[in-house]
Amino acid sequence: MALRFIGIDPNTGDDECPTVWYDDEADEIVVQGWKAGNELRARCLETGSIPDSEDVVRLPVRMVPILRKACNAAEGAHVR
């Protein structure tokens, strides 16, 4: 199967579309979100570095049910 669409922000507009997928081949939850601004990045850097291969993204809290669904999909893949 590979990349399975889990859900999109229910309040999505034309240019804002945070989305969540589950990749069952890589065994990863994949997230598209809004880029973190400099202030948020700076606050995140207080806890540790952000490698060049990683980034900080933001998701609205209304997407919690979609994230739970992605977590359930990931956990279910290991139950087989």
mmJSON file of the N, C-alpha and C atoms, coordinates in Angstrom:
{"data_MODEL":{"atom_site":{
"group_PDB":["ATOM","ATOM","ATOM","ATOM","ATOM","ATOM","ATOM","ATOM","ATOM","ATOM","ATOM","ATOM","ATOM","ATOM","ATOM","ATOM","ATOM","ATOM","ATOM","ATOM","ATOM","ATOM","ATOM","ATOM","ATOM","ATOM","ATOM","ATOM","ATOM","ATOM","ATOM","ATOM","ATOM","ATOM","ATOM","ATOM","ATOM","ATOM","ATOM","ATOM","ATOM","ATOM","ATOM","ATOM","ATOM","ATOM","ATOM","ATOM","ATOM","ATOM","ATOM","ATOM","ATOM","ATOM","ATOM","ATOM","ATOM","ATOM","ATOM","ATOM","ATOM","ATOM","ATOM","ATOM","ATOM","ATOM","ATOM","ATOM","ATOM","ATOM","ATOM","ATOM","ATOM","ATOM","ATOM","ATOM","ATOM","ATOM","ATOM","ATOM","ATOM","ATOM","ATOM","ATOM","ATOM","ATOM","ATOM","ATOM","ATOM","ATOM","ATOM","ATOM","ATOM","ATOM","ATOM","ATOM","ATOM","ATOM","ATOM","ATOM","ATOM","ATOM","ATOM","ATOM","ATOM","ATOM","ATOM","ATOM","ATOM","ATOM","ATOM","ATOM","ATOM","ATOM","ATOM","ATOM","ATOM","ATOM","ATOM","ATOM","ATOM","ATOM","ATOM","ATOM","ATOM","ATOM","ATOM","ATOM","ATOM","ATOM","ATOM","ATOM","ATOM","ATOM","ATOM","ATOM","ATOM","ATOM","ATOM","ATOM","ATOM","ATOM","ATOM","ATOM","ATOM","ATOM","ATOM","ATOM","ATOM","ATOM","ATOM","ATOM","ATOM","ATOM","ATOM","ATOM","ATOM","ATOM","ATOM","ATOM","ATOM","ATOM","ATOM","ATOM","ATOM","ATOM","ATOM","ATOM","ATOM","ATOM","ATOM","ATOM","ATOM","ATOM","ATOM","ATOM","ATOM","ATOM","ATOM","ATOM","ATOM","ATOM","ATOM","ATOM","ATOM","ATOM","ATOM","ATOM","ATOM","ATOM","ATOM","ATOM","ATOM","ATOM","ATOM","ATOM","ATOM","ATOM","ATOM","ATOM","ATOM","ATOM","ATOM","ATOM","ATOM","ATOM","ATOM","ATOM","ATOM","ATOM","ATOM","ATOM","ATOM","ATOM","ATOM","ATOM","ATOM","ATOM","ATOM","ATOM","ATOM","ATOM","ATOM","ATOM","ATOM","ATOM","ATOM","ATOM","ATOM","ATOM","ATOM","ATOM","ATOM","ATOM","ATOM","ATOM","ATOM","ATOM","ATOM","ATOM"],
"id":[1,2,3,4,5,6,7,8,9,10,11,12,13,14,15,16,17,18,19,20,21,22,23,24,25,26,27,28,29,30,31,32,33,34,35,36,37,38,39,40,41,42,43,44,45,46,47,48,49,50,51,52,53,54,55,56,57,58,59,60,61,62,63,64,65,66,67,68,69,70,71,72,73,74,75,76,77,78,79,80,81,82,83,84,85,86,87,88,89,90,91,92,93,94,95,96,97,98,99,100,101,102,103,104,105,106,107,108,109,110,111,112,113,114,115,116,117,118,119,120,121,122,123,124,125,126,127,128,129,130,131,132,133,134,135,136,137,138,139,140,141,142,143,144,145,146,147,148,149,150,151,152,153,154,155,156,157,158,159,160,161,162,163,164,165,166,167,168,169,170,171,172,173,174,175,176,177,178,179,180,181,182,183,184,185,186,187,188,189,190,191,192,193,194,195,196,197,198,199,200,201,202,203,204,205,206,207,208,209,210,211,212,213,214,215,216,217,218,219,220,221,222,223,224,225,226,227,228,229,230,231,232,233,234,235,236,237,238,239,240],
"type_symbol":["N","C","C","N","C","C","N","C","C","N","C","C","N","C","C","N","C","C","N","C","C","N","C","C","N","C","C","N","C","C","N","C","C","N","C","C","N","C","C","N","C","C","N","C","C","N","C","C","N","C","C","N","C","C","N","C","C","N","C","C","N","C","C","N","C","C","N","C","C","N","C","C","N","C","C","N","C","C","N","C","C","N","C","C","N","C","C","N","C","C","N","C","C","N","C","C","N","C","C","N","C","C","N","C","C","N","C","C","N","C","C","N","C","C","N","C","C","N","C","C","N","C","C","N","C","C","N","C","C","N","C","C","N","C","C","N","C","C","N","C","C","N","C","C","N","C","C","N","C","C","N","C","C","N","C","C","N","C","C","N","C","C","N","C","C","N","C","C","N","C","C","N","C","C","N","C","C","N","C","C","N","C","C","N","C","C","N","C","C","N","C","C","N","C","C","N","C","C","N","C","C","N","C","C","N","C","C","N","C","C","N","C","C","N","C","C","N","C","C","N","C","C","N","C","C","N","C","C","N","C","C","N","C","C","N","C","C","N","C","C"],
"label_atom_id":["N","CA","C","N","CA","C","N","CA","C","N","CA","C","N","CA","C","N","CA","C","N","CA","C","N","CA","C","N","CA","C","N","CA","C","N","CA","C","N","CA","C","N","CA","C","N","CA","C","N","CA","C","N","CA","C","N","CA","C","N","CA","C","N","CA","C","N","CA","C","N","CA","C","N","CA","C","N","CA","C","N","CA","C","N","CA","C","N","CA","C","N","CA","C","N","CA","C","N","CA","C","N","CA","C","N","CA","C","N","CA","C","N","CA","C","N","CA","C","N","CA","C","N","CA","C","N","CA","C","N","CA","C","N","CA","C","N","CA","C","N","CA","C","N","CA","C","N","CA","C","N","CA","C","N","CA","C","N","CA","C","N","CA","C","N","CA","C","N","CA","C","N","CA","C","N","CA","C","N","CA","C","N","CA","C","N","CA","C","N","CA","C","N","CA","C","N","CA","C","N","CA","C","N","CA","C","N","CA","C","N","CA","C","N","CA","C","N","CA","C","N","CA","C","N","CA","C","N","CA","C","N","CA","C","N","CA","C","N","CA","C","N","CA","C","N","CA","C","N","CA","C","N","CA","C","N","CA","C","N","CA","C","N","CA","C","N","CA","C","N","CA","C","N","CA","C","N","CA","C"],
"label_alt_id":[null,null,null,null,null,null,null,null,null,null,null,null,null,null,null,null,null,null,null,null,null,null,null,null,null,null,null,null,null,null,null,null,null,null,null,null,null,null,null,null,null,null,null,null,null,null,null,null,null,null,null,null,null,null,null,null,null,null,null,null,null,null,null,null,null,null,null,null,null,null,null,null,null,null,null,null,null,null,null,null,null,null,null,null,null,null,null,null,null,null,null,null,null,null,null,null,null,null,null,null,null,null,null,null,null,null,null,null,null,null,null,null,null,null,null,null,null,null,null,null,null,null,null,null,null,null,null,null,null,null,null,null,null,null,null,null,null,null,null,null,null,null,null,null,null,null,null,null,null,null,null,null,null,null,null,null,null,null,null,null,null,null,null,null,null,null,null,null,null,null,null,null,null,null,null,null,null,null,null,null,null,null,null,null,null,null,null,null,null,null,null,null,null,null,null,null,null,null,null,null,null,null,null,null,null,null,null,null,null,null,null,null,null,null,null,null,null,null,null,null,null,null,null,null,null,null,null,null,null,null,null,null,null,null,null,null,null,null,null,null],
"label_comp_id":["MET","MET","MET","ALA","ALA","ALA","LEU","LEU","LEU","ARG","ARG","ARG","PHE","PHE","PHE","ILE","ILE","ILE","GLY","GLY","GLY","ILE","ILE","ILE","ASP","ASP","ASP","PRO","PRO","PRO","ASN","ASN","ASN","THR","THR","THR","GLY","GLY","GLY","ASP","ASP","ASP","ASP","ASP","ASP","GLU","GLU","GLU","CYS","CYS","CYS","PRO","PRO","PRO","THR","THR","THR","VAL","VAL","VAL","TRP","TRP","TRP","TYR","TYR","TYR","ASP","ASP","ASP","ASP","ASP","ASP","GLU","GLU","GLU","ALA","ALA","ALA","ASP","ASP","ASP","GLU","GLU","GLU","ILE","ILE","ILE","VAL","VAL","VAL","VAL","VAL","VAL","GLN","GLN","GLN","GLY","GLY","GLY","TRP","TRP","TRP","LYS","LYS","LYS","ALA","ALA","ALA","GLY","GLY","GLY","ASN","ASN","ASN","GLU","GLU","GLU","LEU","LEU","LEU","ARG","ARG","ARG","ALA","ALA","ALA","ARG","ARG","ARG","CYS","CYS","CYS","LEU","LEU","LEU","GLU","GLU","GLU","THR","THR","THR","GLY","GLY","GLY","SER","SER","SER","ILE","ILE","ILE","PRO","PRO","PRO","ASP","ASP","ASP","SER","SER","SER","GLU","GLU","GLU","ASP","ASP","ASP","VAL","VAL","VAL","VAL","VAL","VAL","ARG","ARG","ARG","LEU","LEU","LEU","PRO","PRO","PRO","VAL","VAL","VAL","ARG","ARG","ARG","MET","MET","MET","VAL","VAL","VAL","PRO","PRO","PRO","ILE","ILE","ILE","LEU","LEU","LEU","ARG","ARG","ARG","LYS","LYS","LYS","ALA","ALA","ALA","CYS","CYS","CYS","ASN","ASN","ASN","ALA","ALA","ALA","ALA","ALA","ALA","GLU","GLU","GLU","GLY","GLY","GLY","ALA","ALA","ALA","HIS","HIS","HIS","VAL","VAL","VAL","ARG","ARG","ARG"],
"label_asym_id":["A","A","A","A","A","A","A","A","A","A","A","A","A","A","A","A","A","A","A","A","A","A","A","A","A","A","A","A","A","A","A","A","A","A","A","A","A","A","A","A","A","A","A","A","A","A","A","A","A","A","A","A","A","A","A","A","A","A","A","A","A","A","A","A","A","A","A","A","A","A","A","A","A","A","A","A","A","A","A","A","A","A","A","A","A","A","A","A","A","A","A","A","A","A","A","A","A","A","A","A","A","A","A","A","A","A","A","A","A","A","A","A","A","A","A","A","A","A","A","A","A","A","A","A","A","A","A","A","A","A","A","A","A","A","A","A","A","A","A","A","A","A","A","A","A","A","A","A","A","A","A","A","A","A","A","A","A","A","A","A","A","A","A","A","A","A","A","A","A","A","A","A","A","A","A","A","A","A","A","A","A","A","A","A","A","A","A","A","A","A","A","A","A","A","A","A","A","A","A","A","A","A","A","A","A","A","A","A","A","A","A","A","A","A","A","A","A","A","A","A","A","A","A","A","A","A","A","A","A","A","A","A","A","A","A","A","A","A","A","A"],
"label_entity_id":["1","1","1","1","1","1","1","1","1","1","1","1","1","1","1","1","1","1","1","1","1","1","1","1","1","1","1","1","1","1","1","1","1","1","1","1","1","1","1","1","1","1","1","1","1","1","1","1","1","1","1","1","1","1","1","1","1","1","1","1","1","1","1","1","1","1","1","1","1","1","1","1","1","1","1","1","1","1","1","1","1","1","1","1","1","1","1","1","1","1","1","1","1","1","1","1","1","1","1","1","1","1","1","1","1","1","1","1","1","1","1","1","1","1","1","1","1","1","1","1","1","1","1","1","1","1","1","1","1","1","1","1","1","1","1","1","1","1","1","1","1","1","1","1","1","1","1","1","1","1","1","1","1","1","1","1","1","1","1","1","1","1","1","1","1","1","1","1","1","1","1","1","1","1","1","1","1","1","1","1","1","1","1","1","1","1","1","1","1","1","1","1","1","1","1","1","1","1","1","1","1","1","1","1","1","1","1","1","1","1","1","1","1","1","1","1","1","1","1","1","1","1","1","1","1","1","1","1","1","1","1","1","1","1","1","1","1","1","1","1"],
"label_seq_id":[1,1,1,2,2,2,3,3,3,4,4,4,5,5,5,6,6,6,7,7,7,8,8,8,9,9,9,10,10,10,11,11,11,12,12,12,13,13,13,14,14,14,15,15,15,16,16,16,17,17,17,18,18,18,19,19,19,20,20,20,21,21,21,22,22,22,23,23,23,24,24,24,25,25,25,26,26,26,27,27,27,28,28,28,29,29,29,30,30,30,31,31,31,32,32,32,33,33,33,34,34,34,35,35,35,36,36,36,37,37,37,38,38,38,39,39,39,40,40,40,41,41,41,42,42,42,43,43,43,44,44,44,45,45,45,46,46,46,47,47,47,48,48,48,49,49,49,50,50,50,51,51,51,52,52,52,53,53,53,54,54,54,55,55,55,56,56,56,57,57,57,58,58,58,59,59,59,60,60,60,61,61,61,62,62,62,63,63,63,64,64,64,65,65,65,66,66,66,67,67,67,68,68,68,69,69,69,70,70,70,71,71,71,72,72,72,73,73,73,74,74,74,75,75,75,76,76,76,77,77,77,78,78,78,79,79,79,80,80,80],
"pdbx_PDB_ins_code":[null,null,null,null,null,null,null,null,null,null,null,null,null,null,null,null,null,null,null,null,null,null,null,null,null,null,null,null,null,null,null,null,null,null,null,null,null,null,null,null,null,null,null,null,null,null,null,null,null,null,null,null,null,null,null,null,null,null,null,null,null,null,null,null,null,null,null,null,null,null,null,null,null,null,null,null,null,null,null,null,null,null,null,null,null,null,null,null,null,null,null,null,null,null,null,null,null,null,null,null,null,null,null,null,null,null,null,null,null,null,null,null,null,null,null,null,null,null,null,null,null,null,null,null,null,null,null,null,null,null,null,null,null,null,null,null,null,null,null,null,null,null,null,null,null,null,null,null,null,null,null,null,null,null,null,null,null,null,null,null,null,null,null,null,null,null,null,null,null,null,null,null,null,null,null,null,null,null,null,null,null,null,null,null,null,null,null,null,null,null,null,null,null,null,null,null,null,null,null,null,null,null,null,null,null,null,null,null,null,null,null,null,null,null,null,null,null,null,null,null,null,null,null,null,null,null,null,null,null,null,null,null,null,null,null,null,null,null,null,null],
"Cartn_x":[0.835,0.0,0.873,1.765,2.659,1.998,1.765,1.27,-0.257,-0.817,-2.275,-2.745,-3.622,-4.193,-5.027,-4.797,-5.554,-6.585,-6.176,-7.137,-6.515,-7.393,-6.985,-7.705,-7.122,-7.722,-9.171,-10.133,-11.531,-11.911,-11.107,-11.383,-10.467,-9.98,-9.014,-9.609,-8.762,-9.144,-8.389,-8.343,-7.657,-6.137,-5.583,-4.122,-3.598,-4.443,-3.997,-4.566,-3.697,-4.227,-3.334,-3.196,-2.473,-3.104,-2.26,-2.701,-1.866,-2.454,-1.755,-1.912,-0.809,-0.784,-0.096,-0.277,0.495,1.193,2.509,3.309,3.61,2.914,3.093,4.364,4.989,6.27,7.406,7.401,8.444,8.084,6.831,6.316,6.468,5.899,5.999,4.661,4.4,3.288,3.859,3.236,3.717,2.768,3.337,2.53,2.908,1.906,2.097,1.427,2.164,1.602,2.142,1.733,2.22,3.654,4.468,5.848,5.834,6.74,6.888,7.598,7.144,7.803,9.08,9.838,11.118,10.959,9.902,9.704,9.456,8.597,8.323,9.557,10.267,11.52,12.504,12.627,13.548,13.146,11.851,11.383,11.658,11.474,11.762,13.261,14.089,15.543,16.017,15.188,15.549,15.655,14.985,15.013,16.115,16.618,17.659,17.73,18.712,18.921,17.882,17.742,16.894,17.832,18.098,19.013,18.506,19.414,19.041,18.035,18.034,17.121,15.73,15.508,14.226,13.718,12.45,11.889,10.735,10.261,9.132,7.932,6.827,5.581,4.494,3.454,2.343,1.086,0.285,-1.02,-2.058,-3.254,-4.286,-4.786,-5.152,-5.613,-6.871,-7.615,-8.813,-8.453,-7.159,-6.724,-6.366,-6.553,-6.242,-6.934,-8.229,-8.857,-8.171,-7.676,-6.983,-5.636,-4.93,-3.661,-3.87,-4.958,-5.277,-5.522,-6.223,-6.505,-5.197,-4.251,-2.937,-2.176,-2.239,-1.57,-2.203,-3.532,-4.213,-3.822,-3.675,-3.254,-1.843,-0.968,0.403,0.452,-0.309,-0.337,-0.969,-2.024,-2.692,-1.793,-0.86,0.065,0.971,1.179,2.071,1.318,-0.002,-0.811,-0.968,-0.84,-1.082,-0.418],
"Cartn_y":[-1.195,0.0,1.249,1.399,2.559,3.747,4.826,6.053,6.06,6.103,6.089,7.427,8.094,9.358,9.094,9.893,9.755,10.865,12.113,13.195,14.545,15.499,16.876,17.787,18.909,19.888,20.126,19.895,20.056,21.495,22.455,23.861,24.358,23.454,23.819,24.807,25.707,26.672,26.349,27.302,27.075,27.003,27.737,27.778,27.285,26.73,26.165,24.766,23.782,22.425,21.47,21.654,20.645,19.272,18.284,16.944,15.912,14.732,13.639,12.375,11.627,10.338,9.323,8.049,6.983,6.207,6.075,5.325,3.963,2.93,1.628,0.915,1.342,0.755,1.316,2.623,3.255,3.212,2.845,2.818,4.197,5.205,6.591,7.305,8.24,9.167,10.394,10.801,11.913,13.087,14.26,15.434,16.605,17.244,18.517,19.562,20.593,21.646,22.999,23.984,25.336,25.457,26.201,26.442,27.216,26.846,27.577,28.898,29.942,31.233,31.282,32.335,32.461,32.42,33.047,33.064,31.655,30.886,29.519,28.648,28.785,28.024,28.333,29.601,29.996,29.342,29.304,28.663,27.165,26.54,25.108,24.831,25.745,25.574,25.647,26.162,26.19,24.771,23.816,22.427,21.62,22.056,21.333,21.815,21.302,21.752,21.131,21.729,21.207,20.907,19.628,19.281,19.802,19.982,20.463,19.535,18.256,17.289,17.296,18.157,18.227,19.664,19.826,21.167,21.139,22.285,22.421,22.847,22.116,22.494,22.63,23.376,23.605,22.964,22.385,21.842,22.408,22.7,23.193,22.061,22.401,21.414,20.689,21.296,20.629,19.366,19.168,17.976,16.82,16.98,15.907,14.594,14.601,13.338,12.684,13.502,12.967,12.386,13.053,12.521,11.219,11.133,9.882,8.761,9.088,8.099,7.6,8.512,8.12,7.242,7.606,6.79,5.404,5.333,4.039,3.198,3.839,3.124,2.563,3.37,2.92,1.77,1.886,0.82,-0.452,-0.276,-1.423,-2.193,-1.509,-2.158,-3.141,-2.895,-3.759,-4.882,-4.852,-5.866,-7.105,-6.946,-8.053,-9.302],
"Cartn_z":[0.0,0.0,0.0,0.917,1.052,1.741,1.016,1.633,1.663,2.878,3.036,3.595,2.878,3.33,4.572,5.631,6.869,6.984,6.758,6.858,6.596,6.359,6.081,7.071,7.369,8.275,7.858,8.757,8.382,8.022,8.423,8.093,6.981,6.172,5.152,4.139,3.702,2.668,1.401,0.505,-0.76,-0.614,0.356,0.461,1.805,2.629,3.913,4.015,3.98,3.99,4.775,6.104,6.873,6.633,6.431,6.057,6.788,7.032,7.698,6.858,6.713,6.027,6.933,6.625,7.26,6.158,6.253,5.288,5.896,5.424,6.047,5.598,4.518,4.112,4.958,5.176,5.995,7.477,7.775,9.145,9.797,9.123,9.578,9.414,10.318,10.17,9.465,8.383,7.561,7.758,8.035,8.363,7.47,6.904,6.208,7.076,7.43,8.267,7.864,8.627,8.369,8.867,8.16,8.592,9.9,10.77,12.023,11.736,12.377,12.249,13.078,12.917,13.624,15.135,15.649,17.101,17.638,16.98,17.42,17.285,16.16,15.993,17.107,17.465,18.537,19.85,20.134,21.376,21.349,20.203,20.073,20.242,19.755,19.871,21.319,22.212,23.637,24.197,23.556,24.029,23.375,22.244,21.525,20.089,19.374,17.992,17.051,15.891,14.821,13.659,13.397,12.306,10.969,10.02,8.687,8.011,8.386,7.761,8.403,9.405,10.104,10.122,10.495,10.613,11.606,11.98,12.889,12.055,12.201,11.53,12.582,12.243,13.166,12.59,13.474,13.097,14.052,13.562,14.472,15.37,16.583,17.555,17.074,16.169,15.64,14.859,14.565,13.844,14.776,16.073,17.028,16.639,16.275,15.879,14.667,13.75,12.579,12.991,13.899,14.388,15.147,15.939,16.636,15.633,14.555,13.523,12.899,12.678,12.135,13.131,14.404,15.429,15.498,15.411,15.415,14.202,13.055,11.847,12.036,12.617,12.844,13.838,14.932,15.928,15.347,14.563,13.954,13.02,12.379,11.467,12.211,13.498,14.289,14.975,14.919,15.602,14.735,13.434,12.496,12.886],
"occupancy":[1.0,1.0,1.0,1.0,1.0,1.0,1.0,1.0,1.0,1.0,1.0,1.0,1.0,1.0,1.0,1.0,1.0,1.0,1.0,1.0,1.0,1.0,1.0,1.0,1.0,1.0,1.0,1.0,1.0,1.0,1.0,1.0,1.0,1.0,1.0,1.0,1.0,1.0,1.0,1.0,1.0,1.0,1.0,1.0,1.0,1.0,1.0,1.0,1.0,1.0,1.0,1.0,1.0,1.0,1.0,1.0,1.0,1.0,1.0,1.0,1.0,1.0,1.0,1.0,1.0,1.0,1.0,1.0,1.0,1.0,1.0,1.0,1.0,1.0,1.0,1.0,1.0,1.0,1.0,1.0,1.0,1.0,1.0,1.0,1.0,1.0,1.0,1.0,1.0,1.0,1.0,1.0,1.0,1.0,1.0,1.0,1.0,1.0,1.0,1.0,1.0,1.0,1.0,1.0,1.0,1.0,1.0,1.0,1.0,1.0,1.0,1.0,1.0,1.0,1.0,1.0,1.0,1.0,1.0,1.0,1.0,1.0,1.0,1.0,1.0,1.0,1.0,1.0,1.0,1.0,1.0,1.0,1.0,1.0,1.0,1.0,1.0,1.0,1.0,1.0,1.0,1.0,1.0,1.0,1.0,1.0,1.0,1.0,1.0,1.0,1.0,1.0,1.0,1.0,1.0,1.0,1.0,1.0,1.0,1.0,1.0,1.0,1.0,1.0,1.0,1.0,1.0,1.0,1.0,1.0,1.0,1.0,1.0,1.0,1.0,1.0,1.0,1.0,1.0,1.0,1.0,1.0,1.0,1.0,1.0,1.0,1.0,1.0,1.0,1.0,1.0,1.0,1.0,1.0,1.0,1.0,1.0,1.0,1.0,1.0,1.0,1.0,1.0,1.0,1.0,1.0,1.0,1.0,1.0,1.0,1.0,1.0,1.0,1.0,1.0,1.0,1.0,1.0,1.0,1.0,1.0,1.0,1.0,1.0,1.0,1.0,1.0,1.0,1.0,1.0,1.0,1.0,1.0,1.0,1.0,1.0,1.0,1.0,1.0,1.0],
"B_iso_or_equiv":[0.0,0.0,0.0,0.0,0.0,0.0,0.0,0.0,0.0,0.0,0.0,0.0,0.0,0.0,0.0,0.0,0.0,0.0,0.0,0.0,0.0,0.0,0.0,0.0,0.0,0.0,0.0,0.0,0.0,0.0,0.0,0.0,0.0,0.0,0.0,0.0,0.0,0.0,0.0,0.0,0.0,0.0,0.0,0.0,0.0,0.0,0.0,0.0,0.0,0.0,0.0,0.0,0.0,0.0,0.0,0.0,0.0,0.0,0.0,0.0,0.0,0.0,0.0,0.0,0.0,0.0,0.0,0.0,0.0,0.0,0.0,0.0,0.0,0.0,0.0,0.0,0.0,0.0,0.0,0.0,0.0,0.0,0.0,0.0,0.0,0.0,0.0,0.0,0.0,0.0,0.0,0.0,0.0,0.0,0.0,0.0,0.0,0.0,0.0,0.0,0.0,0.0,0.0,0.0,0.0,0.0,0.0,0.0,0.0,0.0,0.0,0.0,0.0,0.0,0.0,0.0,0.0,0.0,0.0,0.0,0.0,0.0,0.0,0.0,0.0,0.0,0.0,0.0,0.0,0.0,0.0,0.0,0.0,0.0,0.0,0.0,0.0,0.0,0.0,0.0,0.0,0.0,0.0,0.0,0.0,0.0,0.0,0.0,0.0,0.0,0.0,0.0,0.0,0.0,0.0,0.0,0.0,0.0,0.0,0.0,0.0,0.0,0.0,0.0,0.0,0.0,0.0,0.0,0.0,0.0,0.0,0.0,0.0,0.0,0.0,0.0,0.0,0.0,0.0,0.0,0.0,0.0,0.0,0.0,0.0,0.0,0.0,0.0,0.0,0.0,0.0,0.0,0.0,0.0,0.0,0.0,0.0,0.0,0.0,0.0,0.0,0.0,0.0,0.0,0.0,0.0,0.0,0.0,0.0,0.0,0.0,0.0,0.0,0.0,0.0,0.0,0.0,0.0,0.0,0.0,0.0,0.0,0.0,0.0,0.0,0.0,0.0,0.0,0.0,0.0,0.0,0.0,0.0,0.0,0.0,0.0,0.0,0.0,0.0,0.0],
"pdbx_formal_charge":[null,null,null,null,null,null,null,null,null,null,null,null,null,null,null,null,null,null,null,null,null,null,null,null,null,null,null,null,null,null,null,null,null,null,null,null,null,null,null,null,null,null,null,null,null,null,null,null,null,null,null,null,null,null,null,null,null,null,null,null,null,null,null,null,null,null,null,null,null,null,null,null,null,null,null,null,null,null,null,null,null,null,null,null,null,null,null,null,null,null,null,null,null,null,null,null,null,null,null,null,null,null,null,null,null,null,null,null,null,null,null,null,null,null,null,null,null,null,null,null,null,null,null,null,null,null,null,null,null,null,null,null,null,null,null,null,null,null,null,null,null,null,null,null,null,null,null,null,null,null,null,null,null,null,null,null,null,null,null,null,null,null,null,null,null,null,null,null,null,null,null,null,null,null,null,null,null,null,null,null,null,null,null,null,null,null,null,null,null,null,null,null,null,null,null,null,null,null,null,null,null,null,null,null,null,null,null,null,null,null,null,null,null,null,null,null,null,null,null,null,null,null,null,null,null,null,null,null,null,null,null,null,null,null,null,null,null,null,null,null],
"auth_seq_id":[1,1,1,2,2,2,3,3,3,4,4,4,5,5,5,6,6,6,7,7,7,8,8,8,9,9,9,10,10,10,11,11,11,12,12,12,13,13,13,14,14,14,15,15,15,16,16,16,17,17,17,18,18,18,19,19,19,20,20,20,21,21,21,22,22,22,23,23,23,24,24,24,25,25,25,26,26,26,27,27,27,28,28,28,29,29,29,30,30,30,31,31,31,32,32,32,33,33,33,34,34,34,35,35,35,36,36,36,37,37,37,38,38,38,39,39,39,40,40,40,41,41,41,42,42,42,43,43,43,44,44,44,45,45,45,46,46,46,47,47,47,48,48,48,49,49,49,50,50,50,51,51,51,52,52,52,53,53,53,54,54,54,55,55,55,56,56,56,57,57,57,58,58,58,59,59,59,60,60,60,61,61,61,62,62,62,63,63,63,64,64,64,65,65,65,66,66,66,67,67,67,68,68,68,69,69,69,70,70,70,71,71,71,72,72,72,73,73,73,74,74,74,75,75,75,76,76,76,77,77,77,78,78,78,79,79,79,80,80,80],
"auth_comp_id":["MET","MET","MET","ALA","ALA","ALA","LEU","LEU","LEU","ARG","ARG","ARG","PHE","PHE","PHE","ILE","ILE","ILE","GLY","GLY","GLY","ILE","ILE","ILE","ASP","ASP","ASP","PRO","PRO","PRO","ASN","ASN","ASN","THR","THR","THR","GLY","GLY","GLY","ASP","ASP","ASP","ASP","ASP","ASP","GLU","GLU","GLU","CYS","CYS","CYS","PRO","PRO","PRO","THR","THR","THR","VAL","VAL","VAL","TRP","TRP","TRP","TYR","TYR","TYR","ASP","ASP","ASP","ASP","ASP","ASP","GLU","GLU","GLU","ALA","ALA","ALA","ASP","ASP","ASP","GLU","GLU","GLU","ILE","ILE","ILE","VAL","VAL","VAL","VAL","VAL","VAL","GLN","GLN","GLN","GLY","GLY","GLY","TRP","TRP","TRP","LYS","LYS","LYS","ALA","ALA","ALA","GLY","GLY","GLY","ASN","ASN","ASN","GLU","GLU","GLU","LEU","LEU","LEU","ARG","ARG","ARG","ALA","ALA","ALA","ARG","ARG","ARG","CYS","CYS","CYS","LEU","LEU","LEU","GLU","GLU","GLU","THR","THR","THR","GLY","GLY","GLY","SER","SER","SER","ILE","ILE","ILE","PRO","PRO","PRO","ASP","ASP","ASP","SER","SER","SER","GLU","GLU","GLU","ASP","ASP","ASP","VAL","VAL","VAL","VAL","VAL","VAL","ARG","ARG","ARG","LEU","LEU","LEU","PRO","PRO","PRO","VAL","VAL","VAL","ARG","ARG","ARG","MET","MET","MET","VAL","VAL","VAL","PRO","PRO","PRO","ILE","ILE","ILE","LEU","LEU","LEU","ARG","ARG","ARG","LYS","LYS","LYS","ALA","ALA","ALA","CYS","CYS","CYS","ASN","ASN","ASN","ALA","ALA","ALA","ALA","ALA","ALA","GLU","GLU","GLU","GLY","GLY","GLY","ALA","ALA","ALA","HIS","HIS","HIS","VAL","VAL","VAL","ARG","ARG","ARG"],
"auth_asym_id":["A","A","A","A","A","A","A","A","A","A","A","A","A","A","A","A","A","A","A","A","A","A","A","A","A","A","A","A","A","A","A","A","A","A","A","A","A","A","A","A","A","A","A","A","A","A","A","A","A","A","A","A","A","A","A","A","A","A","A","A","A","A","A","A","A","A","A","A","A","A","A","A","A","A","A","A","A","A","A","A","A","A","A","A","A","A","A","A","A","A","A","A","A","A","A","A","A","A","A","A","A","A","A","A","A","A","A","A","A","A","A","A","A","A","A","A","A","A","A","A","A","A","A","A","A","A","A","A","A","A","A","A","A","A","A","A","A","A","A","A","A","A","A","A","A","A","A","A","A","A","A","A","A","A","A","A","A","A","A","A","A","A","A","A","A","A","A","A","A","A","A","A","A","A","A","A","A","A","A","A","A","A","A","A","A","A","A","A","A","A","A","A","A","A","A","A","A","A","A","A","A","A","A","A","A","A","A","A","A","A","A","A","A","A","A","A","A","A","A","A","A","A","A","A","A","A","A","A","A","A","A","A","A","A","A","A","A","A","A","A"],
"auth_atom_id":["N","CA","C","N","CA","C","N","CA","C","N","CA","C","N","CA","C","N","CA","C","N","CA","C","N","CA","C","N","CA","C","N","CA","C","N","CA","C","N","CA","C","N","CA","C","N","CA","C","N","CA","C","N","CA","C","N","CA","C","N","CA","C","N","CA","C","N","CA","C","N","CA","C","N","CA","C","N","CA","C","N","CA","C","N","CA","C","N","CA","C","N","CA","C","N","CA","C","N","CA","C","N","CA","C","N","CA","C","N","CA","C","N","CA","C","N","CA","C","N","CA","C","N","CA","C","N","CA","C","N","CA","C","N","CA","C","N","CA","C","N","CA","C","N","CA","C","N","CA","C","N","CA","C","N","CA","C","N","CA","C","N","CA","C","N","CA","C","N","CA","C","N","CA","C","N","CA","C","N","CA","C","N","CA","C","N","CA","C","N","CA","C","N","CA","C","N","CA","C","N","CA","C","N","CA","C","N","CA","C","N","CA","C","N","CA","C","N","CA","C","N","CA","C","N","CA","C","N","CA","C","N","CA","C","N","CA","C","N","CA","C","N","CA","C","N","CA","C","N","CA","C","N","CA","C","N","CA","C","N","CA","C","N","CA","C","N","CA","C","N","CA","C","N","CA","C","N","CA","C"],
"pdbx_PDB_model_num":[1,1,1,1,1,1,1,1,1,1,1,1,1,1,1,1,1,1,1,1,1,1,1,1,1,1,1,1,1,1,1,1,1,1,1,1,1,1,1,1,1,1,1,1,1,1,1,1,1,1,1,1,1,1,1,1,1,1,1,1,1,1,1,1,1,1,1,1,1,1,1,1,1,1,1,1,1,1,1,1,1,1,1,1,1,1,1,1,1,1,1,1,1,1,1,1,1,1,1,1,1,1,1,1,1,1,1,1,1,1,1,1,1,1,1,1,1,1,1,1,1,1,1,1,1,1,1,1,1,1,1,1,1,1,1,1,1,1,1,1,1,1,1,1,1,1,1,1,1,1,1,1,1,1,1,1,1,1,1,1,1,1,1,1,1,1,1,1,1,1,1,1,1,1,1,1,1,1,1,1,1,1,1,1,1,1,1,1,1,1,1,1,1,1,1,1,1,1,1,1,1,1,1,1,1,1,1,1,1,1,1,1,1,1,1,1,1,1,1,1,1,1,1,1,1,1,1,1,1,1,1,1,1,1,1,1,1,1,1,1]
}}}
